[in-house]
Amino acid sequence: MKKIRLSVLTIMIGTFLSKVLGLLRDVILAANFGANTVSDAYLISTTIPSLIVGAIATAILSTYIPVLNSALKENEEAAEQFNNTAISFSLIIVTMLVLIFFMVPDFIVSLFVIGFSDSSLDLVVNMTKITIFMSYFLVLISIFSSYLQNQNLFKATSFNGLIFNSISILGILLSARYNAIIMAYTFVIGYIIATIHLFYQAYKCGLRIKLNFDYKNKYIKKLLILTLPVILNSVVWDVNVMIDKTLTSTIGAGYVSGLNYSFKIINVATDIIAVSIATFIFPKISKFFQLNDSEKLLKIFKNSMNLVILLLIPIAFAIFEFAEPIVKILFMRGNFNEFALNITTNSLKLYVILLPCTGINIIIYKYFNAIELNNIPAKNALVSVIFNIILNLIFIKYFGYKGVIMATVISTWIASLMIMYKLKINKIPREVFFMWIKTLSKSLIASFISINIGSFIFNCNFIVNSMFFNLLLSGIIFLVIYLCLLILLGLKINDVLI
């Protein structure tokens, strides 16, 4: 049990440090470029490669471990052949996608930047012609990360983001002094070095790469069958992101950056809590599923859901209440002006509403991936994105950039309700749902009381002329009161141990 807690803590610490450094990267980008055409161009050029091959990378992270465990049940040689074949075919697919991009780069980029001028469009195209090569390393990172996680080696994968973000920060600083295009080069270099680091760790654990194009490999066929729904799921969400950013770019310069900065804050909380927990439980659930141990599988799943609820609800309350000071502390310097502050603060207050359901979705999706029911998350995502597109087209006319966020929030909550229903009809006992509802109720009550006390402390301004330390003091008091209230409300520790 002590080893399990240490593994989860390691993932969370590594993810926290990586995300904090990633947030620092955005802080430095905002300070040097503000919310303008250059920052928009950089953010879009780094998003496009992820959209092009992100579906493959996400599919690998969601299906590689269950298939690898199936191969390992046969023998080590079968697992090694599967690894080599998976790497080989992934690189071929990425090469095809990169070639397609270079055939029509202007057309592909124009899909993302409807509202950009010709000069701004040229900047995005030039940057993307460089950043597109990160596609190879994104896929390799997914494979190496999955390989290590399946061996319960989470340290290397959790801290890997520190490498990439450090190099990206250096690139932004150099770009501010010399040329904006430098950011694109360092973006790719960061992925290269991060990939080398993971490969070295996997190599020490026995991974050997020998290209193998055996399309008859039965585990590759199984991977393909499991992957297709996940790719559909990812493509649907990528199209969703593309539509959001495209519509936002029509409003004016700076809005894409403002929404991006606020969403990154939400992502930090989501990744530290939900993604870290999902990363840990995914190999466990997969192995329990292969061993037909439904009792252990259900216990780790229901407890991880409880833990996510108890952690993300108070974080959502805190971010909403302290949105403006958080944005000021993180971004209010250099070229980040009042215009950018207003956009980012308002966006953050709206985005935070989807924080709890996003975390819940992540855990449930991983559960279905682990038990090889990948079609359920895919269908769920498709319906959600259809809602988002329809709501986007309606809301943007009346609410501008806020309408884009409102559409995302509503469609995400719809996705949560639908996926919970799928759990109900897939043999999750009714008492488990009652447990989650009780946990949610306790968290909401404790968060509401605690945040009001924390807000009062912050407004008293005990530490004069120091917004950061006043916020820190308020946050600590908020957390202590929240934990005490949970104990008074009868929280059982066994219900959150994973």
N, C-alpha and C positions, 0 to 999 in steps of 0.2 A: 504493500500500500504506500509506503514511504517513497519507493522508487517511482510509482505512478504519479504521485503528487509532484515529485521533483521534475519529472518529464513535462507535465503540464506547465509548471512554473517556468521551466527553461524555454518552452515554446512562447509563453506569454512575454517573458523578459526580452527574448530575441526579437519577437514581433514588435514589442513596444519600442525598443531602441531603433529598429529599422524604420518603423513608422514615424517616430519622432524625427529621425534624420530626414525622412522623406518630406515631412511637414516643414522642416527647416529648409529643405531645398525649395519648397514653394514660397516660404517666407523670403528667402534670398531672391527668388525670381520676382516676387512682388515688389521688394525694395528696390531692385535695379531696373525693372521694366514697368512696374505698376500693373494696371489692367488696360492693355492697349493692343495694337495690332501685332507687335513683336511677340508678346507673351501668348496671345491667342494662336499665332502661327506655330510657336514651339509646342504648345499643348496639343494642338490638332495633329501636327506632324509626328508626335510621339504616340498619339492615340491610333492613328490609321494602321500602323503595322500590327498593333494589338488586335484591332478589329479584323484584320485580314487573316491572321494565323491564331488569334486568341481562342477561337473555337476549337482548334486542334489541341492547343496547350491545355485548355480547360477539360477537354474530353480525356486527355491522357491522365490528368490529375484525378479524374473521377472514375476511371475504369481500369487503369493500369494495375493497381494493387489487387483488386479481385481476380483479374486474369493471372497475374503473377502467382498468387496463392494457389490457384488451380494448377498451374504448371509445376509448382513446387511439390504439390501432392503426388505428382507422378515421379519426378526426380530432378536433381540439380541440372542435369544436361538439358532437359526440356525447358527449364527456366532460362538457362543461358541462351539457348537458340531463340526463345521468344524475345528476350532482351535485344539481341542483335538484329532480329528481323524488324522489331518495332522501331528501333533507331533508324534503320536503313530506309524503310518506307516513309517514315516521318520526314526525313531530309529530302526525299524525292518530291513529296507533296508540297513542301515549303518552297522548293526550287521552282516548281510549276507556278505557284502563286506569285512569287517574286517576278518571274518572267512576264506574267500577265500584267502586273503593275507597270513594268517598264515599257510595255507596249502602248499603254494609254494612261500615263501618269496624270496628265492634266484633267482628263475626264474623271478619274477616280477621286482626285483631290477636290474637284469642283462639287462633288456630291456632298462634301462636308462643309463647304464654305460659300453658300449661296450669296450671302450678304457682303462678301469681301470685294475690294477693288482689285484691278488687274495686278498692281504692284504687290499687294498683300498676297494674292493668289500665287504669284511667282515665288514669293518667299516660302510659302508652305510647300510648294512643289519641290523646290530645291532642297529644303530640309528633309522632306519625306524620301527623296531619292537616296539619302544617306541613312536615315533611321530605319528604312525598310529592311536592312540587313540584320537588324536585331531579331528578325523572325526566326532565323536558324537557332539562335541561342535561347530564345524563349521556349522553344519546343524541347531542346536538350535539357534545359533547367527543369522542365516539368518531369521528364523521364528520370533524371538523376535524383531529383527531390523525392519522387515516389519510391524509387529503389531504396533510398536511405530511410525514409519514414517507415517502410514495411519492415525494416530491421530495428525499429524503435530508436533510430539515431536522428533526433530532431534538432540537435544543436546546430549542425552545419546549415540546415535548411532555414532555420529560424533567424540566424544571424547573417544570412547571405545578403539580405537587403542592405546591410551596412556598407558593403563593398560598392554596390551599384550606386547608392545614393551619395556616397562620398565623392565618387568620380563625377557624378552629375552636377553636384554643387560646385566643384572645381570648374567644370565647363561653363556654368552660368556666370561665375565670377570673371572668367577669361573673356566670355562673350560681351559682358558689360563694358569691358575695357577695350576690346579689339573689334570682334566681329560676331554678330549673332549666330552665324553658321557653325561656330565652334561648339555650341550647345548640342547640335545634332551629332557631331563626331564623338563627343564624350559620352553621349547617351548610348551609342553602340559599343564603345570601348568598355563602359561599365558592365554591360551585359556579357561581353567576352570574358572579362576577368572573373565575374561571378560564376560563369559556366565552368571555367577552368578550376575554380575553387571547389565546386560541387563534384566535378569529375574526379579530382584528386581524392576527395573523401570517399567517393563510391569505389574508386580503384583500390583503396586500402581495405575496403570491405569485400573485395573479391570480384567486382564488376570488370569484365574484359570486353572490349568492343572489337567485333569482327563483322564487317558488313555482310549481310545475309539477305538475299531477296527471294526467299522461299515463300511464294504467295500461297502455297498449299498448307503451310503451317496451321494446324488446327487452332492454336491459341491466338494467332493473328486473326483468323476468321471470327473467333469469339470476341476478340477485342473490337473488331469492326462492327459486329452486331450490337455490342453494348455501347460503342462509341457514337453510332449514328444518331440516336435520340439526344445524346449529350451535345453533339455538334449542332443539332437543330436548336436545342435549348440555348446554347451560347450564341449562335448566329442571330437568333431572334432577339436576344438581349443586346447584342452588338448593333443590330439595326435600330433598336430602341435608343441606344446611346447616340448613334449617328443622327437620328431624327431630332433628338433633343438638342444636340449641339448645332445642327443645321438651322433649326428654327430659331434658336437663340442668336445665332450669328446674323440673322436678318434684322434683329432689333437695333444693333449698333455695336461699335467696337468696345471691347472691355467686358461685355456681359458674359461671354464664354469663360473668361478668366475668373470673374466674380463667382459664378456658379461652381467653377472647378475648385477654387480655394475653399469654399464652404463645404463642398462635398468631400474634399480630402479630409477635413476635420471629422466628419461622420465616418469616413472609411477607417481612420485611425482607431476609433472606438470599436467599430465592427470587426476589424481584423485582429486587434489585440484580444478581444473576448471571443467572439463567435468563431472566427477562422482558426484561432489557436486551439480551441476546444474541438472543433470539427477535424482539424489536422490530427489531433491525438486519437480521437475515437474511431476515425475511419478505418485504419488498419485493424483495430480491435474488432469492430463490428463485422468487417469482412471475414476475419478468421473464425469468429463465432458462428457466422452464417455457414461457412464451409464445413464447420464441425457439427452443425445442426444443434448448437447450444442456445436455444431460444431464450432461456431464463437469463443468462448473462448478457445476451444481446439486448434484451428489453431493459434490463436494469441500467446499463451504461447509457442507453439512449434516453430514457426518461429522466435520469439524474442530470445528464448534460443539458437537457432542455430546461430543467429547473434552474440550473446554474446560470445559463444564458439570460433567463428572465430576471433573476435576482440581480445580475450585474448591469444589464443594459437599461432597465427601467430607470434606476436612479441617475445613470449617466445622461439619459435623454432629458430628464428633468433639469439637471445641472446645466447642460449645454443650452437649453432653451432659456433658462433664467439668466444666465451669464453670457449670452451670445455676443453682445457688443463688447464687453471687456475682453473676452477671449480673442475676438478678431483684432481688437486694438493692440493687445499684447503680442499677438503673433505677427501681424502684418503692417501695423500703422507706423511705417518709416519709409524714408526714401521717396520714391515716386508713387507710393500707395496713398491716394488722396481721399477726401471725403466722399467723392462719387463711388470709388471702389469700396469704401467702408460701408456705405449704405446698401449697395448691392450684396456684398458678402454677408453682412449681418442679417438682412432680411431673408436671404437664401438659406442661411444656416438655421434660422428659426423654423423655416418650413421643412427643410430636409430632415431635421432631427425627429420629426414625427414618424418617419419610416424606420428609425433606428431599431426599435425592438422587433418589428416584424421582419426586417432584413436578417437579423441574427437568427430568429426562429427558422426562417426559410433556409438559411445556410445549413443548419443542423439537420433539418428534415430532408433536404435534398441529398445530403451525404448519406443519410440513413437509407434512402431508396437506392442510391448508387451502390452502396455496400451490399445490399441484398439483391442486386442485379435487376431492379425494376426502374431502369433509367427512362423509360417512356413516360412515366408519371410526371417527373419534374419538367420534361420537355413539353408535354401538353399543357401543363400548368403555366409555364412561361409564355407559351404562344398565346393563350387566352389573355394573360395579363398585358402583354405588349399590344395586342389588338385594342384593349381598353385604353392603354396609354396613348396610342396614336390618335384614337378618336377624341379623347379628352384634350390632348395637345392642340389639335386643330380648333377645338371649341374655345378652350381657356385662353390661348395666346392672344386672341382678338380682344378679350376683355381685361385680362390681367397682365399682359406682357410677359416678362421673364418669370414672374411669379406663377403664371399659368402653367408654364413648362414644369415647374417643380410640383405644383398641385396635382398635375396629371400623373407624375411619377409616384407621388405619395399615395394617391387613391388606388392606382393600379397595383402597387406593391401590397397594400392592405388586402385588396381583392385576392391577390395571389396567395397570401397567408391563409385566408379563410378557406380557399379552395384546397390547398395542400393539407390543411388540418382535416378537412372532410375526407381526403384520400387516406389519411392515417386511420380514420375511424372505420372505413370499409376494408382496411387491410389488417384486421385482426389486432389492433391496439386496444387493450381492455378499457372499458368505460372509466374504471377507477383511476387510470392514469391521466385521463383528461380532467377529472375532478381534482387530482393532485396539482396539475398545472394551473387550473383556475384558482385554487387556493393560494398557490405561490404568487400568481399574478396579483391577486387581491391584496395580499400582505405587502408585496413590493410597492404597489400603488399608494397604499395608506402610509407606509413608512416614508416613501419618497416625498409625498405631498407635505407631510408635517416637517420633515427634515429640511426641505428646500426653502420653506418659509423662514425657518430659523436661520439657515445659512444666508439667505438674502438679507435678513435684518442685520446680521453681523457685518456683511459686506457694506451695506449702506451706512452703518455707523462709522466706517472709515477709521478704525482704530489705529492703523499704521498710516500716518499722514504722508501724502504725496507718493504713495507706493501702491499702484493698482495691482501689481503682480502679487505682492505679499498679502494684501487684503483679500484677493481672490484665493490665494493658497490657504490662508487661515480659515476663510469661509468654507472652502472645500473640505478641509480636514474635519471641521466641526460637523458639517453636513454628513460626512461619511461615518463618523463616530455615532452620531445620533441615529442614523439609518440602521446601522448594525445593532445598536441597543434595542431599537424598536422591533426589529425582526426577531430578536430573542424573546422580547415580551409578547410578541404575537404568536410565539410557539414554533419558530422555525426548527426543523429537525436536520441536524448535520448530515445524517445518513441519506437524506433525500437529495443531496447535492454532491456527494462523493462519487467520482467517476474512476 
